[in-house]
Amino acid sequence: MSSPSEAPIVDPSIVAELSSQLGHESVLDLIRLWSAELPGRVDELVELRLRGDVNGVASQAHTIKGSSAMLGFSAISRHCAHLESTAKGGCMPGSEGIHRLQDLLHRSLVEAKALTKT
């Protein structure tokens, strides 16, 4: 659960809108696919940061941001937008930003699992 000052992990209105457009089962399949791919994408972003590849970090953050936003996972999308902006500005995101990303990854996967229970 998010605190009042913190945005929710997932925006149910986006999930509902997608469900009305694509069908509930299709949206669940997309969330399952996103959940399966997300940990590897976050791991890749961490590895790129460790290698000092600021452009790679920006690119990977952009990818995570887009797929997360499309499915309504707003918190991780917003955080990746911040990481992307930092990296595009030529600065490597700090360890605090990476720790926050990893926390949001965990929390997003918990939410995704709850959404896709059948």
Secondary structure as a PSIPRED ss2 file (coil, helix, strand):
# PSIPRED VFORMAT (PSIPRED V4.0)

   1 M C   1.000  0.000  0.000
   2 S C   1.000  0.000  0.000
   3 S C   1.000  0.000  0.000
   4 P C   1.000  0.000  0.000
   5 S C   1.000  0.000  0.000
   6 E C   1.000  0.000  0.000
   7 A C   1.000  0.000  0.000
   8 P C   1.000  0.000  0.000
   9 I C   1.000  0.000  0.000
  10 V C   1.000  0.000  0.000
  11 D C   1.000  0.000  0.000
  12 P H   0.000  1.000  0.000
  13 S H   0.000  1.000  0.000
  14 I H   0.000  1.000  0.000
  15 V H   0.000  1.000  0.000
  16 A H   0.000  1.000  0.000
  17 E H   0.000  1.000  0.000
  18 L H   0.000  1.000  0.000
  19 S H   0.000  1.000  0.000
  20 S H   0.000  1.000  0.000
  21 Q H   0.000  1.000  0.000
  22 L H   0.000  1.000  0.000
  23 G C   1.000  0.000  0.000
  24 H H   0.000  1.000  0.000
  25 E H   0.000  1.000  0.000
  26 S H   0.000  1.000  0.000
  27 V H   0.000  1.000  0.000
  28 L H   0.000  1.000  0.000
  29 D H   0.000  1.000  0.000
  30 L H   0.000  1.000  0.000
  31 I H   0.000  1.000  0.000
  32 R H   0.000  1.000  0.000
  33 L H   0.000  1.000  0.000
  34 W H   0.000  1.000  0.000
  35 S H   0.000  1.000  0.000
  36 A H   0.000  1.000  0.000
  37 E H   0.000  1.000  0.000
  38 L H   0.000  1.000  0.000
  39 P H   0.000  1.000  0.000
  40 G H   0.000  1.000  0.000
  41 R H   0.000  1.000  0.000
  42 V H   0.000  1.000  0.000
  43 D H   0.000  1.000  0.000
  44 E H   0.000  1.000  0.000
  45 L H   0.000  1.000  0.000
  46 V H   0.000  1.000  0.000
  47 E H   0.000  1.000  0.000
  48 L H   0.000  1.000  0.000
  49 R H   0.000  1.000  0.000
  50 L H   0.000  1.000  0.000
  51 R H   0.000  1.000  0.000
  52 G C   1.000  0.000  0.000
  53 D C   1.000  0.000  0.000
  54 V H   0.000  1.000  0.000
  55 N H   0.000  1.000  0.000
  56 G H   0.000  1.000  0.000
  57 V H   0.000  1.000  0.000
  58 A H   0.000  1.000  0.000
  59 S H   0.000  1.000  0.000
  60 Q H   0.000  1.000  0.000
  61 A H   0.000  1.000  0.000
  62 H H   0.000  1.000  0.000
  63 T H   0.000  1.000  0.000
  64 I H   0.000  1.000  0.000
  65 K H   0.000  1.000  0.000
  66 G H   0.000  1.000  0.000
  67 S H   0.000  1.000  0.000
  68 S H   0.000  1.000  0.000
  69 A H   0.000  1.000  0.000
  70 M H   0.000  1.000  0.000
  71 L H   0.000  1.000  0.000
  72 G C   1.000  0.000  0.000
  73 F C   1.000  0.000  0.000
  74 S H   0.000  1.000  0.000
  75 A H   0.000  1.000  0.000
  76 I H   0.000  1.000  0.000
  77 S H   0.000  1.000  0.000
  78 R H   0.000  1.000  0.000
  79 H H   0.000  1.000  0.000
  80 C H   0.000  1.000  0.000
  81 A H   0.000  1.000  0.000
  82 H H   0.000  1.000  0.000
  83 L H   0.000  1.000  0.000
  84 E H   0.000  1.000  0.000
  85 S H   0.000  1.000  0.000
  86 T H   0.000  1.000  0.000
  87 A H   0.000  1.000  0.000
  88 K H   0.000  1.000  0.000
  89 G C   1.000  0.000  0.000
  90 G C   1.000  0.000  0.000
  91 C C   1.000  0.000  0.000
  92 M C   1.000  0.000  0.000
  93 P C   1.000  0.000  0.000
  94 G C   1.000  0.000  0.000
  95 S H   0.000  1.000  0.000
  96 E H   0.000  1.000  0.000
  97 G H   0.000  1.000  0.000
  98 I H   0.000  1.000  0.000
  99 H H   0.000  1.000  0.000
 100 R H   0.000  1.000  0.000
 101 L H   0.000  1.000  0.000
 102 Q H   0.000  1.000  0.000
 103 D H   0.000  1.000  0.000
 104 L H   0.000  1.000  0.000
 105 L H   0.000  1.000  0.000
 106 H H   0.000  1.000  0.000
 107 R H   0.000  1.000  0.000
 108 S H   0.000  1.000  0.000
 109 L H   0.000  1.000  0.000
 110 V H   0.000  1.000  0.000
 111 E H   0.000  1.000  0.000
 112 A H   0.000  1.000  0.000
 113 K H   0.000  1.000  0.000
 114 A H   0.000  1.000  0.000
 115 L H   0.000  1.000  0.000
 116 T H   0.000  1.000  0.000
 117 K C   1.000  0.000  0.000
 118 T C   1.000  0.000  0.000
